[in-house]
C-alpha cells in the first residue's frame, strides 16, 4: 500500500512540475432553426484554438438542452473538431417557446478528461412552419419582390429543411393561395403559377399551408344483400324481392308492406379540412366570387379557430409588378465623318426607374449577355440622347445596357466613321484645259499671221547718187533726211519702202 501511495504521489509531483499548456480554446455553435413543433433542428459545434487553428487530440462533446424533458447527447473519444446534434420536439410533449442548448468540450489528458470550454445558444420552437415565398421567373435579374408581366410567375414556398422533413410524414398537405385577400385556388403542393398582367401595382400574396397527420378516413364497403324470395303473411298480394343490391339503403319491413327509402345522399367530399374553410360557391362555380374565411389570412385569426391537431404555415409576401424593357428604338444617323458630332436619341417602353449605361467598343462586338458597366445613370423615363465625337475613321460599337427592376436589355449599335476621298470637279479640269488649248491656238494663229504678213512686204533697193545735187537735200542734214524717210515709210497708204543708196560720184580723183 505504501508503494501505491508513493507511486501516485510521484506521478502527481511530476505532473505538477511539468509546464502547463496555457492554450485557450474557442467554440462556435450554430443551428438551422427555428423549428416548428414536431420538426427537427440540427446544431453544429466547431472547436478552435485561440489563434484560429484546429486543435489536435481526443475530445468529448456533451450536449444538453433546457426543456422540461431535457435531451442529452454525448460524443466521446473523437478527434473531430466539428460535431453535430439533431433534436426533435414532438407536438404532444413540448410547447412553443425559446429553448437553450449547451455543448461542453473536454480533452483527454493522460488519465482523465479536462474540460476546455463550453458555449450556449438559444433557438425558437414555433407554432407555424418556417420559410418564405419565392417568386421564380425566367430572365429576371433582381430579387423576387418584383414580378414581371412578361411571363408566368411560379410562386413557391421554401420551407426550411427540418420542417420540410416533418411535412413528409403528413397524410395530407394543402396550400390555399390568396392575392390581396382574394382566394385564388388550392394546390396539393407548395407552388402555384399565376400571371400578373397589370404593371406598376403592388399585391399582397398570402399562402396558408395546412398539414394533417391523422390517418386517412376510409368509408365502409357497401352492404350487398341478395334474396331469392321473401313471403310475408298478409292479406295483400305477396311481394317478391329478388337480386337486390343495397348501398347505404335503409329498409323497414312491416307486417302489411315493405317500405324502401331512397339512398342517403352524401355531400361531395373535398380536401378542405373541417373548421378551416367556409365557402359559398356560386352556381357557375366562378372562383372569383368565392367567399372564404380562414384563420391567419388578412387578420382573420379570430373568425375560425385553427385545428390543434393540424400544423399550419402562414406565409406572406409583398410583390411589385413591373413591365420589362421592350421596344428599344434609336433615332439618328450612324454614318458620320471624323470630328463630326454623333447625335442619337434612344427611347424604350417599360416600367421605371431605368438604369442606363453606355460602353464604347472599337470594332464589331458580339453580345454575350454578361456585360456589366460601372458608370450607371438612373432615369425616370426611358428617353435619353447619345452625343459623342469620333476622331479616327473606323467601325465602333456602342453597347446600350438598360436595366429596370425586372429585366435587362443589351442593345448593340454599330457606328461607321468614314473618311471622304476628295475628287476634283469637272470644271476644275475643263477650264484649265480649255484655256490652255485656246492659248495654243492663239499663239499658232499669231505666228501664222506674222509669217503671212512678212510675206506681203516688198523691199526695194535704190541707188542713191550723192553726187547729184538735190535742192531739197542741200539744206537738210543727214539726220533730218533719215527721219523724213522713216516718216514716209510708216505713213498710211505707203507699204513700199524705198531706200535710196547715196551716190558719191566717180572715184577717179
URHUZI-V838440 format. One record per residue. PHI is phi in degrees with one decimal (* if undefined). OMEGA is omega as a letter, one per 30 degrees, with the letter a starting at -180 (999 if undefined). D_CENTER is the distance of its C-alpha to the mean C-alpha in Angstrom with 1 decimal. Layout:
PHI,OMEGA,D_CENTER
PHI,OMEGA,D_CENTER
This chain:
*,l,82.3
-63.3,l,82.9
-64.9,l,81.2
-63.9,l,78.1
-63.3,l,78.0
-64.9,l,78.5
-63.6,l,75.7
-64.1,l,73.2
-64.7,l,74.5
-64.9,l,74.0
-63.4,l,70.5
-63.9,l,69.6
-64.9,a,71.2
-65.4,l,69.3
-65.7,a,65.9
-72.8,l,66.7
-85.2,l,67.6
-67.2,l,64.4
-65.4,a,61.7
-84.0,l,59.1
-74.3,a,55.5
-92.2,a,53.8
-66.1,l,50.3
-106.2,a,48.0
-124.4,l,45.3
-128.3,l,42.1
-140.6,l,40.2
-112.2,a,36.8
-126.0,a,36.4
-133.4,l,33.1
-151.0,l,32.3
-104.7,a,29.7
-75.8,g,31.1
-73.8,a,31.7
-129.1,l,33.4
-79.3,l,34.6
-56.8,a,38.3
99.7,a,39.1
-88.8,a,36.1
-121.6,l,36.1
-117.6,a,34.8
-117.3,l,34.7
-109.9,l,35.7
-132.9,l,35.3
-118.8,l,37.7
-117.3,a,37.4
-106.6,a,40.6
-133.4,l,40.8
-84.9,a,43.4
-66.2,l,43.4
-87.4,l,42.2
92.7,a,39.1
-88.3,l,40.6
-80.7,l,41.3
-76.6,l,45.0
-116.5,a,47.3
135.1,l,49.9
-112.9,a,50.4
-124.7,l,48.8
-132.5,a,49.2
-116.8,l,46.5
-117.7,a,47.8
-106.6,l,45.5
-164.6,l,46.5
-111.0,a,45.1
-109.1,l,46.9
-68.9,l,46.9
-61.3,l,50.2
-107.9,a,50.3
-68.2,l,48.8
-101.8,l,47.1
-134.1,a,48.2
-153.9,a,47.1
-136.8,l,48.4
-116.8,a,47.3
-124.9,l,50.3
71.1,l,51.1
-121.7,l,47.6
-97.7,l,46.4
-71.5,l,42.7
-100.3,l,41.2
-129.6,a,38.5
-139.5,a,39.5
-125.1,l,38.0
-147.6,l,39.5
-113.8,a,38.4
-125.2,l,40.2
-112.3,a,40.4
-117.6,a,41.4
-62.2,a,43.0
-66.0,a,43.1
-77.6,a,46.9
-114.6,a,47.7
-130.7,a,45.2
-125.1,l,43.8
-72.4,l,40.8
163.2,l,40.7
-102.1,a,40.0
-120.7,l,41.4
-117.6,l,42.1
-133.7,a,42.1
-131.8,l,43.9
-127.3,l,44.2
-115.7,a,47.1
-110.4,l,47.1
-124.9,l,50.5
-118.0,a,51.6
-79.3,l,54.6
-95.3,a,57.3
-70.3,a,60.6
-126.4,a,62.0
-150.2,l,59.7
-101.2,l,56.2
-105.7,l,55.2
-69.1,a,52.6
-103.8,a,50.0
-163.4,l,47.4
-152.1,l,45.8
-151.4,a,42.7
-132.7,l,42.0
-143.4,l,38.9
-111.4,l,38.3
-151.8,a,36.1
-110.0,l,35.8
-109.7,a,37.0
-107.1,l,35.5
-83.5,a,36.6
-105.3,l,33.2
-63.6,a,30.6
-106.3,a,28.0
163.0,l,24.3
-151.9,l,21.4
-99.9,l,19.4
-117.0,l,15.9
-102.8,a,13.8
-111.9,l,12.2
-140.9,l,10.3
-72.7,l,9.1
60.7,l,5.9
-101.6,a,4.5
-108.1,a,2.1
-120.0,a,5.8
-63.6,a,9.2
-83.2,l,11.2
-79.5,l,13.4
-111.4,a,11.5
-124.1,a,12.0
-91.9,l,11.2
-84.3,a,14.5
-80.3,a,13.4
-148.3,l,14.0
-67.5,l,16.0
-99.8,l,15.1
-93.7,a,16.5
-89.0,a,18.1
-124.4,l,19.3
-95.4,l,21.7
-95.6,l,21.4
-90.8,l,25.1
-58.9,a,26.1
-59.2,a,27.8
-62.4,l,31.3
-72.8,l,31.1
-65.0,l,29.5
-63.9,l,32.5
-68.0,l,34.8
-66.0,a,33.3
-66.1,l,34.1
-88.5,a,37.8
-75.9,l,37.6
-78.5,l,39.5
-140.3,l,37.1
-132.4,l,33.7
-126.3,l,32.6
-121.7,l,29.6
-110.8,a,30.0
-109.0,a,27.0
-135.3,l,27.3
-124.9,a,25.2
54.5,l,26.9
62.8,l,30.1
-117.2,a,30.3
-67.9,a,30.8
-107.3,a,28.4
170.8,a,29.6
-125.8,l,30.5
-130.7,l,29.2
-92.0,l,30.9
-124.2,a,27.8
-107.9,l,25.0
-147.2,a,22.3
-154.5,l,22.3
-104.3,l,20.3
-151.4,a,20.2
-111.0,l,18.9
-89.4,a,18.4
-106.9,a,19.5
-98.3,a,20.4
-78.5,l,17.8
62.0,l,18.4
-132.4,l,20.3
-116.9,l,20.3
-134.3,l,21.6
-103.8,l,23.2
-97.9,l,22.6
-130.3,l,25.5
-136.0,l,26.5
-115.1,l,29.9
-101.7,l,30.6
-121.7,a,34.3
-115.3,l,35.7
-113.5,a,39.3
-111.5,l,41.3
-78.0,l,44.5
-63.2,a,45.9
-62.9,a,45.4
-85.1,l,48.3
-114.2,l,50.2
-79.3,l,52.8
-66.5,a,56.3
-65.5,a,57.3
-62.2,l,59.3
-89.4,a,63.1
-114.0,a,65.1
-123.2,a,68.8
-123.0,l,71.1
-130.1,a,74.7
-84.8,a,77.3
-149.1,l,79.8
-121.2,l,80.2
-118.7,a,83.6
-112.9,l,84.4
-76.1,a,88.0
-151.2,l,88.0
-77.7,l,90.0
-74.5,l,86.9
-59.4,l,86.1
-60.8,l,84.6
-111.3,a,80.7
-111.9,l,79.2
-117.6,a,75.6
-134.2,l,74.3
53.1,a,71.0
-96.5,l,69.1
-116.7,a,65.6
-110.3,l,64.5
-118.2,l,60.9
60.5,a,60.9
-103.8,l,64.0
-96.2,a,66.6
-121.5,l,70.1
-120.0,a,73.3
-121.4,l,76.8
-111.5,a,79.9
-72.3,a,83.5
-103.6,a,83.5
-156.5,l,80.1
-112.8,a,76.7
-111.4,l,73.8
-113.7,l,70.3
-81.7,l,67.3
-70.4,l,64.1
-58.0,l,61.3
-67.5,l,59.3
-85.5,l,56.1
-110.3,l,53.1
-71.6,a,49.8
-69.7,l,46.7
-76.0,l,45.1
-122.7,l,41.5
-86.0,l,39.0
-72.0,a,39.0
-69.5,l,40.6
-66.4,l,43.8
61.4,l,43.8
-119.9,a,40.1
-116.9,l,39.5
-125.2,a,41.8
-113.0,l,40.9
-129.7,a,42.5
-94.1,l,41.4
-72.4,a,42.4
-59.0,a,44.5
-87.0,l,41.7
55.7,l,39.4
-72.4,a,36.8
-69.1,l,34.2
-73.0,a,33.3
-103.6,a,36.9
-78.6,l,37.1
-101.9,a,38.2
-128.7,l,37.2
-121.7,a,38.2
-134.6,l,36.8
-69.4,l,37.0
74.1,a,34.3
-89.1,l,32.4
54.3,l,32.4
62.8,l,35.0
-97.5,a,37.4
-67.6,a,38.4
-97.2,a,42.0
-72.2,a,42.5
-127.6,l,42.7
-69.2,l,43.2
-72.4,l,41.1
-79.7,a,42.8
-68.3,a,43.7
-89.0,a,43.7
-119.4,l,40.0
-109.3,a,36.9
-116.0,l,34.2
-138.8,a,30.6
-115.2,a,29.3
-124.4,l,25.5
-129.0,l,24.0
-158.2,l,20.7
-93.4,a,19.9
-119.8,l,17.0
-119.4,a,15.9
-91.1,a,15.3
-133.1,l,13.3
-90.6,a,13.4
-71.9,l,10.5
-73.5,a,11.4
-142.0,l,14.1
53.6,l,17.3
-72.5,a,16.9
-123.4,l,20.6
-118.8,l,22.4
-112.0,a,26.1
131.0,a,28.6
-93.2,l,30.2
-110.1,l,28.7
-116.3,a,32.2
-137.9,l,33.9
-95.2,l,36.6
-56.0,l,36.5
72.2,l,36.8
-85.4,a,35.8
-83.0,l,33.1
-84.6,a,29.9
-131.0,l,29.0
-126.7,l,26.0
-123.8,a,24.5
-113.7,l,20.9
-134.5,l,20.0
-157.3,l,17.3
-119.6,a,16.9
147.8,a,14.6
-97.4,l,14.7
-85.5,g,15.1
-75.9,a,14.9
-110.1,l,13.2
-126.0,a,12.4
-107.5,l,14.0
-149.5,l,14.7
-116.5,l,17.2
-132.3,a,18.1
-96.7,a,21.5
-127.9,l,22.4
-79.9,a,25.9
88.9,l,26.4
-80.0,a,24.2
-133.7,l,20.7
-99.4,a,18.7
-74.6,l,14.9
-101.8,a,13.3
93.2,a,9.5
-104.3,a,9.6
-67.9,l,11.1
-128.1,a,11.1
-145.6,a,13.7
-87.9,a,16.0
-87.8,a,17.6
-108.2,l,15.3
-116.1,a,17.1
-88.7,l,16.5
-125.9,l,17.8
-81.8,l,19.1
-130.7,a,19.4
-86.3,l,17.8
-157.2,a,21.0
-150.6,a,21.8
-112.7,l,24.0
-120.0,l,24.0
-124.4,a,27.4
-155.9,l,28.3
-112.7,l,31.4
-112.6,a,31.7
-93.5,a,34.9
-113.5,l,35.2
-71.2,l,35.2
-175.1,l,32.4
-108.4,a,29.1
-122.9,l,26.0
-125.8,l,22.3
-102.4,l,20.2
-89.1,l,16.5
-95.9,a,15.1
-101.9,a,11.5
-117.6,l,10.5
-134.7,l,8.0
-138.0,a,8.9
-69.0,a,8.5
-128.2,a,6.8
-154.6,l,5.4
-141.6,a,5.4
-124.3,l,8.9
-117.5,a,11.0
-113.8,l,14.6
-84.5,a,17.4
-123.6,a,20.8
-88.0,l,24.0
-115.9,a,26.8
-108.9,l,30.4
-104.1,a,32.9
-115.5,l,36.3
-103.7,a,39.8
-82.7,l,42.6
-88.6,a,45.9
-77.0,l,48.8
-111.7,a,51.6
-65.3,l,55.1
-75.9,a,56.1
-66.0,a,59.0
-66.8,l,61.3
-64.2,l,60.9
-90.1,a,62.4
-68.2,a,64.9
-63.2,l,66.6
-63.3,l,67.5
-65.8,l,68.7
-63.5,l,70.7
-65.7,l,72.3
-63.9,l,73.2
-63.5,l,74.8
-63.4,l,76.7
-65.5,l,77.9
-63.3,l,79.1
-62.2,l,80.9
-63.8,l,82.6
-64.4,l,83.7
-63.7,l,85.1
-61.9,l,86.8
-65.7,l,88.3
-64.0,l,89.7
-63.9,l,91.2
-65.4,l,92.7
-64.8,a,94.1
-64.7,l,95.7
-64.8,l,97.1
-67.8,l,98.5
-65.0,a,100.2
-69.4,a,101.9
-80.2,a,103.6
-77.1,l,105.5
-112.4,a,109.1
-102.9,l,110.7
-105.1,l,114.5
-107.7,a,116.4
-108.7,l,119.6
-93.5,l,122.5
-102.1,l,123.5
-104.3,a,127.1
-77.6,l,127.3
-82.4,l,131.0
-75.2,a,131.7
-93.2,l,131.9
-128.7,a,129.5
-61.2,a,130.3
-76.7,a,126.6
-94.4,a,125.6
-74.1,a,128.3
-93.4,l,126.8
-108.1,l,123.1
-83.9,a,121.6
-66.5,l,119.5
-66.4,a,116.3
-66.8,l,117.2
-67.6,l,118.1
-63.4,l,114.9
-65.6,l,113.0
-65.3,l,114.9
-67.4,l,114.2
-66.0,l,110.5
-63.6,l,110.7
-69.9,a,112.5
-72.1,a,110.0
-88.8,l,106.9
-69.4,a,108.7
-60.3,l,107.2
97.0,l,109.0
-108.4,a,110.3
-106.9,l,108.3
-106.9,a,111.0
-101.1,l,111.5
-112.6,a,115.1
-117.3,a,115.9
-94.1,l,119.5
-86.3,l,120.7
-67.1,a,123.3
-114.4,a,126.7
-105.5,l,128.6
79.0,a,131.9
-81.6,a,133.7
-110.2,a,133.5
-73.3,a,137.1
-83.0,999,138.1
